[in-house]
Amino acid sequence: MRKIHVIGIGAGDPEQLTLQAVGAMRDTDVFFLVGKGEEKDDLVALRRGMLAAHRPDGAYRVVEARDPERDRAARGERYAGAVDEWRARRAVVFERLIGDELGPEGTGAFLVWGDPALYDSTIAVLEEVLGRGAVTFAYDVVPGVSSVSSLAARHRIGLNRVARPFQVTTGRRLADEGFPEGVDDVVVMLDARQAFLRFVDDGDDPDLHIYWGAYLGTPDEILVSGPLAEAAPRIGRLRAEARARKGWIMDTYLLRRGGDTTTGD
């Protein structure tokens, strides 16, 4: 039977690859690289660099495919349907890759940014492919260093404080629903709208701090931290400049009430 490795490769730093990830890469015959367009060619280049470093034997193939476009304007009740539709179209791509490019006893791999368990659809899409029944395979998942972990390490902070929870959410939910109830430390991912600006405009929490990072683990990494009211204009300027220069941006941040960086227990 075919075998698939879903390999978490970290936030971008090649040195964040785990020994388990390297082992899975060395066990792979075909690597499937699903790209998001020309503006993200450097993400494909980073993956290829990791392969060159850890598979110097060259005894593998790389197959690239274009990721289907998703309706990013969908909001409210339409959002879940738009995601389901995108995943279904992704399943068609994955099914073709596995069926056409991998022999009946071959081993393939998807190299997933960060950790496959955190805001990534690869596992769900593979399950959908299996459910379609056209191709069969076994798969395993190798955890990776997430952008959340990388953000905390680069800012030298803990994500939680003593005996208190933290929450990971998306920019869309933060923009729509505001600061979550019952937590003072919120990690925000996938924020194309800079949802943190709503708290600057409200001005009702002067003790709110932000720890922000973009392109974490790559040569283009940018870090900003400080009181939100002071840091937000700088983040906005740096973000706009970086996006204009590269054509895309991936950023993550922690919003913290009180600014206390005491680590958790």
Secondary structure, 3 states (H helix, E strand, C coil): CEEEEEEECECCCHHHCCHHHHHHHHCCCEEEEEECCHHHHHHHHHHHHHHHHHCCCCCCEEEEEECCCCCCCCCCHHHHHHHHHHHHHHHHHHHHHHHHHCCCCCEEEEEECECCCCCCCHHHHHHHHHHHCCCCEEEEEECCCCHHHHHHHHHCCCCCCCCCCCEEEEHHHHHHHCCCCCCCEEEEECCCCCCCHHHHHHCCCCCEEEEEEECCCCCCCEEEEEEHHHHHHHHHHHHHHHHHHHCCCCEEEEEEECCCCCCCC
